[in-house]
């Protein structure tokens, strides 16, 4: 019988998406999340709605009805050494919260292989890239010290390309997938650790789900790649679309950010790809702009980063700032990216000032 793994997920949004796919393939997942989320997931399951090509309505998956188990709990209750793999599925600023920071410290001490599905690559992962000076980019993180105890050889990165959101009218255990693309992971340095990912990849690929008496293939796979640069393909998408949703006086949908001026979007996209190549990426491992622009047509909401800023968040993931800093280290500069960083800085400064006034 093939190996079945016990996986710890820090975060229950993207965590419940990949966790549900793993459980459908017979593996077990434990989600670290807020008490209200944990209570609902343990009582009713995590609900994931997936659009499937050829079907008029999304397929609804409930983790209570899967071969593998999905449970949920608090950071303080998790022992990373009980798990075969740890998946980091929270947004980067959340790791600065004391309880989560302490758990991440235990993850590092356990030596368990750790896969991030954050947009913001963990500092430990970027240290696997020889052209990156880790010390020079520490200021791009909400708290860079959280990564000091996670060894580069124990961590990998998975690009969170699928777009998903919590419908505001639904319970917090419901996740709606808007863009059902794949998770693209880089291999670990260790062949044994990479074998865990390849087993889960193959098991998810083999899933067939019964819908009205017919066996259908479900979207959102895990794909494992040899190149450490493959997950960085998301940077071009974030800088051309997600962060350009942020405007001086409000937020616009990703579709509008990309398609209101395709020439500018294409220029930003290509510039970020040039940076990835400068850092060592093979251009063939990156995603062409045309493919991204077509996918962006279906993204009718502002990005999660833009929505968080509009809601008053004092911290968000700063991939925009990270890309700017890495580019400066290679003597590269983009006026459009500089404008984006300035706009995001402005929103964060106003949000933090407002939070201080309330406090």
VEXDREN-2710 file (C-alpha; in Angstrom, 1 decimal):
% VEXDREN-2710
k/r/px/py/pz
1/UNK/0.0/0.0/0.0
2/UNK/1.3/3.4/-0.9
3/UNK/2.5/5.7/1.9
4/UNK/-0.1/8.0/3.4
5/UNK/1.1/11.1/5.2
6/UNK/0.1/13.2/8.1
7/UNK/0.3/16.9/7.2
8/UNK/0.2/19.9/9.4
9/UNK/-1.2/23.1/7.8
10/UNK/-0.6/26.5/9.3
11/UNK/-3.7/28.3/8.0
12/UNK/-7.2/27.2/7.0
13/UNK/-7.9/29.1/3.8
14/UNK/-5.5/27.9/1.2
15/UNK/-4.8/25.2/3.8
16/UNK/-8.3/23.8/3.5
17/UNK/-8.0/23.7/-0.3
18/UNK/-4.8/21.7/-0.5
19/UNK/-5.7/19.9/2.7
20/UNK/-9.0/18.8/1.2
21/UNK/-7.3/17.5/-2.0
22/UNK/-4.8/15.6/0.1
23/UNK/-7.6/14.1/2.3
24/UNK/-9.5/13.1/-0.9
25/UNK/-6.4/11.2/-1.8
26/UNK/-6.3/9.4/1.5
27/UNK/-3.8/11.6/3.5
28/UNK/-4.6/13.3/6.7
29/UNK/-4.5/17.1/7.4
30/UNK/-4.6/19.1/10.6
31/UNK/-5.3/22.8/10.1
32/UNK/-4.1/25.5/12.5
33/UNK/-6.6/28.3/12.6
34/UNK/-8.8/30.6/14.7
35/UNK/-11.1/29.0/17.4
36/UNK/-14.3/29.7/15.5
37/UNK/-12.9/28.1/12.3
38/UNK/-11.6/25.1/14.2
39/UNK/-14.9/24.5/15.9
40/UNK/-16.8/24.6/12.6
41/UNK/-14.3/22.4/10.7
42/UNK/-14.2/19.8/13.4
43/UNK/-18.0/19.7/13.7
44/UNK/-19.1/20.2/10.0
45/UNK/-16.0/19.7/7.9
46/UNK/-14.2/22.1/5.7
47/UNK/-16.3/22.9/2.6
48/UNK/-14.5/23.6/-0.7
49/UNK/-16.4/24.5/-3.8
50/UNK/-14.5/23.9/-7.1
51/UNK/-15.5/24.9/-10.6
52/UNK/-15.1/21.9/-12.9
53/UNK/-14.9/22.2/-16.7
54/UNK/-18.1/21.0/-18.4
55/UNK/-20.2/21.3/-15.3
56/UNK/-22.7/24.1/-14.8
57/UNK/-22.4/24.2/-11.0
58/UNK/-19.3/24.0/-8.8
59/UNK/-18.5/20.7/-7.1
60/UNK/-18.8/20.9/-3.3
61/UNK/-16.4/18.9/-1.3
62/UNK/-16.8/18.2/2.4
63/UNK/-13.8/16.9/4.3
64/UNK/-16.1/14.8/6.5
65/UNK/-16.8/12.6/3.5
66/UNK/-13.2/11.8/2.4
67/UNK/-10.9/8.8/2.8
68/UNK/-8.4/10.9/4.8
69/UNK/-9.2/13.0/7.9
70/UNK/-9.2/16.8/8.3
71/UNK/-9.1/18.2/11.8
72/UNK/-8.4/21.7/13.1
73/UNK/-7.0/23.3/16.3
74/UNK/-4.9/26.0/17.9
75/UNK/-1.2/26.7/17.4
76/UNK/-0.4/25.8/21.0
77/UNK/-1.7/22.3/20.7
78/UNK/0.3/21.2/17.7
79/UNK/3.5/19.1/17.9
80/UNK/5.3/19.3/14.5
81/UNK/7.2/16.1/15.2
82/UNK/3.9/14.2/14.9
83/UNK/3.7/15.1/11.2
84/UNK/5.5/14.1/8.0
85/UNK/5.2/17.4/6.3
86/UNK/4.4/21.0/7.5
87/UNK/2.6/23.4/5.1
88/UNK/2.8/27.1/5.7
89/UNK/-0.6/28.5/4.4
90/UNK/-0.9/31.7/6.3
91/UNK/0.0/35.1/5.0
92/UNK/3.4/36.2/6.0
93/UNK/2.5/38.9/8.5
94/UNK/0.6/36.3/10.6
95/UNK/3.8/34.5/11.5
96/UNK/4.8/37.5/13.7
97/UNK/1.9/36.7/16.1
98/UNK/3.4/35.2/19.3
99/UNK/1.5/31.9/19.2
100/UNK/2.2/31.3/15.5
101/UNK/5.8/32.5/15.8
102/UNK/6.4/30.0/18.7
103/UNK/4.8/27.2/16.6
104/UNK/7.1/28.0/13.6
105/UNK/10.0/27.9/16.0
106/UNK/9.0/24.3/17.0
107/UNK/8.6/23.5/13.3
108/UNK/12.2/24.6/12.7
109/UNK/13.4/22.6/15.7
110/UNK/11.6/19.5/14.6
111/UNK/13.5/19.4/11.3
112/UNK/10.4/18.3/9.5
113/UNK/10.2/19.3/5.8
114/UNK/8.3/22.5/5.4
115/UNK/6.5/23.7/2.3
116/UNK/5.3/27.3/2.1
117/UNK/2.3/28.3/-0.1
118/UNK/2.5/32.0/0.8
119/UNK/2.9/34.6/-2.0
120/UNK/5.8/36.0/0.1
121/UNK/8.6/33.5/-0.1
122/UNK/10.0/32.7/3.3
123/UNK/13.4/34.2/3.9
124/UNK/14.8/30.7/4.5
125/UNK/13.7/29.7/1.0
126/UNK/15.3/32.6/-0.7
127/UNK/18.6/31.7/0.9
128/UNK/18.6/28.6/-1.3
129/UNK/19.2/31.0/-4.3
130/UNK/22.9/31.9/-4.5
131/UNK/22.2/35.3/-6.1
132/UNK/20.1/36.4/-3.2
133/UNK/21.6/38.2/-0.3
134/UNK/19.3/37.3/2.6
135/UNK/20.5/40.0/4.9
136/UNK/19.7/42.7/2.4
137/UNK/16.0/41.8/2.2
138/UNK/15.2/41.3/5.8
139/UNK/13.4/44.7/5.9
140/UNK/10.8/43.4/3.4
141/UNK/9.3/41.1/6.1
142/UNK/6.9/41.9/8.9
143/UNK/9.3/40.1/11.2
144/UNK/12.3/38.5/9.5
145/UNK/13.4/36.8/12.7
146/UNK/10.7/34.2/12.5
147/UNK/12.7/32.5/9.8
148/UNK/16.0/32.4/11.6
149/UNK/15.2/28.9/13.0
150/UNK/14.0/27.3/9.8
151/UNK/16.9/25.9/7.9
152/UNK/17.0/26.5/4.1
153/UNK/17.6/22.8/3.4
154/UNK/14.3/22.0/5.2
155/UNK/12.0/24.4/3.3
156/UNK/10.5/24.7/-0.1
157/UNK/8.1/27.0/-1.8
158/UNK/4.8/26.3/-3.6
159/UNK/3.2/29.0/-5.8
160/UNK/-0.4/29.6/-4.6
161/UNK/-1.7/30.1/-8.1
162/UNK/-5.3/29.0/-7.4
163/UNK/-7.5/32.0/-6.5
164/UNK/-9.9/31.3/-3.6
165/UNK/-11.9/33.3/-1.1
166/UNK/-14.3/33.0/1.8
167/UNK/-17.8/34.0/0.6
168/UNK/-18.8/36.7/3.1
169/UNK/-22.3/35.5/3.3
170/UNK/-21.2/31.9/4.3
171/UNK/-19.8/30.3/7.4
172/UNK/-16.0/30.6/7.9
173/UNK/-15.5/26.9/7.0
174/UNK/-16.5/27.5/3.4
175/UNK/-14.0/28.2/0.7
176/UNK/-14.9/29.1/-2.9
177/UNK/-12.3/28.6/-5.6
178/UNK/-12.5/31.2/-8.3
179/UNK/-9.5/30.3/-10.5
180/UNK/-8.8/26.5/-10.3
181/UNK/-5.1/26.5/-11.4
182/UNK/-2.4/24.3/-9.9
183/UNK/-0.1/24.6/-6.9
184/UNK/3.5/24.5/-8.3
185/UNK/6.1/23.4/-5.8
186/UNK/9.9/23.4/-6.0
187/UNK/11.7/20.2/-4.9
188/UNK/13.3/20.1/-1.5
189/UNK/17.1/19.8/-1.2
190/UNK/16.6/16.3/0.2
191/UNK/15.4/13.5/-2.1
192/UNK/13.6/11.8/0.7
193/UNK/11.6/15.0/1.5
194/UNK/10.9/15.5/-2.2
195/UNK/9.5/12.0/-2.4
196/UNK/6.8/13.0/0.1
197/UNK/5.6/15.7/-2.3
198/UNK/5.8/13.5/-5.3
199/UNK/3.6/10.8/-3.6
200/UNK/1.0/13.4/-2.6
201/UNK/1.2/14.9/-6.2
202/UNK/0.6/11.4/-7.8
203/UNK/-2.2/10.6/-5.3
204/UNK/-4.0/13.9/-6.0
205/UNK/-3.6/13.4/-9.8
206/UNK/-5.3/10.0/-9.5
207/UNK/-8.4/11.3/-7.8
208/UNK/-11.7/10.8/-9.6
209/UNK/-14.8/12.2/-8.0
210/UNK/-18.4/11.0/-8.4
211/UNK/-20.7/13.7/-9.6
212/UNK/-24.2/12.4/-10.4
213/UNK/-23.0/8.9/-11.2
214/UNK/-20.1/10.1/-13.4
215/UNK/-16.4/10.0/-12.5
216/UNK/-14.9/13.5/-13.0
217/UNK/-11.4/14.8/-12.7
218/UNK/-11.1/17.6/-10.3
219/UNK/-8.9/20.7/-10.9
220/UNK/-6.3/22.1/-8.6
221/UNK/-3.4/19.7/-8.6
222/UNK/0.0/19.7/-6.9
223/UNK/2.9/19.9/-9.4
224/UNK/6.4/19.3/-8.2
225/UNK/9.3/20.8/-10.2
226/UNK/13.1/20.5/-10.0
227/UNK/13.8/24.2/-10.4
228/UNK/13.7/26.4/-7.3
229/UNK/12.6/29.3/-9.6
230/UNK/9.3/27.8/-10.8
231/UNK/7.2/29.1/-7.9
232/UNK/8.7/32.6/-8.5
233/UNK/6.7/32.8/-11.7
234/UNK/3.9/34.2/-9.5
235/UNK/5.9/37.4/-8.9
236/UNK/5.1/38.7/-12.4
237/UNK/1.4/38.1/-11.8
238/UNK/1.4/39.8/-8.4
239/UNK/3.3/42.9/-9.7
240/UNK/1.3/43.2/-12.9
241/UNK/-2.1/42.5/-11.4
242/UNK/-2.6/42.0/-7.6
243/UNK/-0.6/45.0/-6.3
244/UNK/-1.7/47.3/-9.1
245/UNK/-5.2/46.9/-7.8
246/UNK/-4.0/49.5/-5.2
247/UNK/-4.7/53.0/-6.2
248/UNK/-4.5/56.3/-4.3
249/UNK/-8.2/56.6/-3.7
250/UNK/-9.3/53.0/-3.6
251/UNK/-9.0/49.5/-5.0
252/UNK/-9.8/48.1/-8.5
253/UNK/-10.4/44.5/-9.6
254/UNK/-7.4/42.5/-10.9
255/UNK/-9.0/42.3/-14.3
256/UNK/-9.1/46.1/-14.5
257/UNK/-5.6/46.5/-13.2
258/UNK/-4.3/44.2/-15.9
259/UNK/-6.5/45.1/-18.9
260/UNK/-7.1/48.8/-18.5
261/UNK/-3.6/49.3/-20.0
262/UNK/-2.2/46.0/-21.4
263/UNK/1.0/47.6/-22.6
264/UNK/1.9/48.8/-19.1
265/UNK/0.9/45.5/-17.5
266/UNK/2.9/43.6/-20.1
267/UNK/5.9/45.9/-19.4
268/UNK/5.8/45.2/-15.6
269/UNK/5.3/41.5/-16.1
270/UNK/8.3/41.2/-18.5
271/UNK/10.5/43.3/-16.2
272/UNK/9.8/41.0/-13.2
273/UNK/10.5/38.0/-15.4
274/UNK/13.8/39.6/-16.4
275/UNK/14.6/39.9/-12.7
276/UNK/13.9/36.2/-12.2
277/UNK/16.2/35.4/-15.1
278/UNK/18.9/37.7/-13.7
279/UNK/18.6/35.7/-10.4
280/UNK/19.1/32.4/-12.2
281/UNK/15.7/31.3/-13.5
282/UNK/15.2/29.7/-16.9
283/UNK/12.8/31.8/-18.9
284/UNK/11.1/28.5/-20.1
285/UNK/10.0/27.8/-16.5
286/UNK/8.1/31.1/-16.4
287/UNK/4.5/31.8/-17.5
288/UNK/3.9/33.9/-20.7
289/UNK/2.1/37.2/-20.2
290/UNK/-0.7/36.2/-22.7
291/UNK/-1.6/33.2/-20.5
292/UNK/-1.8/35.3/-17.4
293/UNK/-3.7/38.1/-19.1
294/UNK/-6.3/35.6/-20.3
295/UNK/-6.7/34.1/-16.8
296/UNK/-7.0/37.7/-15.3
297/UNK/-10.2/38.2/-17.3
298/UNK/-12.0/36.0/-14.8
299/UNK/-10.7/37.9/-11.7
300/UNK/-13.4/40.4/-11.1
301/UNK/-12.5/41.3/-7.5
302/UNK/-9.6/43.3/-6.1
303/UNK/-6.7/41.2/-4.8
304/UNK/-6.6/39.9/-1.2
305/UNK/-3.7/42.4/-0.5
306/UNK/-5.8/45.3/-1.9
307/UNK/-8.9/44.2/0.1
308/UNK/-6.8/44.0/3.3
309/UNK/-5.4/47.5/2.8
310/UNK/-8.9/48.9/2.2
311/UNK/-10.1/47.1/5.4
312/UNK/-7.4/48.9/7.4
313/UNK/-4.7/46.1/7.7
314/UNK/-1.5/47.5/9.3
315/UNK/0.6/44.8/7.6
316/UNK/0.3/42.8/4.4
317/UNK/2.7/40.6/2.4
318/UNK/5.2/42.9/0.6
319/UNK/6.2/41.0/-2.5
320/UNK/6.2/44.4/-4.3
321/UNK/8.8/45.7/-1.9
322/UNK/10.8/42.4/-2.1
323/UNK/10.9/42.5/-5.9
324/UNK/12.0/46.2/-5.8
325/UNK/14.8/45.4/-3.3
326/UNK/16.0/42.3/-5.2
327/UNK/16.0/44.3/-8.5
328/UNK/18.0/47.1/-6.9
329/UNK/20.6/44.6/-5.9
330/UNK/21.0/43.7/-9.6
331/UNK/21.0/47.4/-10.7
332/UNK/17.4/47.1/-12.1
333/UNK/14.6/49.6/-11.6
334/UNK/11.0/50.1/-12.8
335/UNK/9.0/53.3/-12.5
336/UNK/5.7/51.4/-12.3
337/UNK/7.0/49.1/-9.5
338/UNK/8.3/52.1/-7.6
339/UNK/4.8/53.7/-7.9
340/UNK/3.2/50.6/-6.6
341/UNK/5.5/50.3/-3.6
342/UNK/4.9/54.0/-2.9
343/UNK/1.1/53.5/-3.0
344/UNK/1.2/50.5/-0.7
345/UNK/3.5/52.2/1.7
346/UNK/1.0/55.1/1.8
347/UNK/-1.9/52.9/2.6
348/UNK/0.0/51.0/5.3
349/UNK/1.2/54.2/6.9
350/UNK/-2.4/55.6/7.1
351/UNK/-3.7/52.3/8.4
352/UNK/-1.0/52.1/11.2
353/UNK/-1.7/55.7/12.2
354/UNK/-5.4/55.0/12.4
355/UNK/-4.8/51.8/14.5
356/UNK/-2.5/53.8/16.9
357/UNK/-5.2/56.5/17.3
358/UNK/-7.7/53.8/18.2
359/UNK/-5.3/52.2/20.6
END
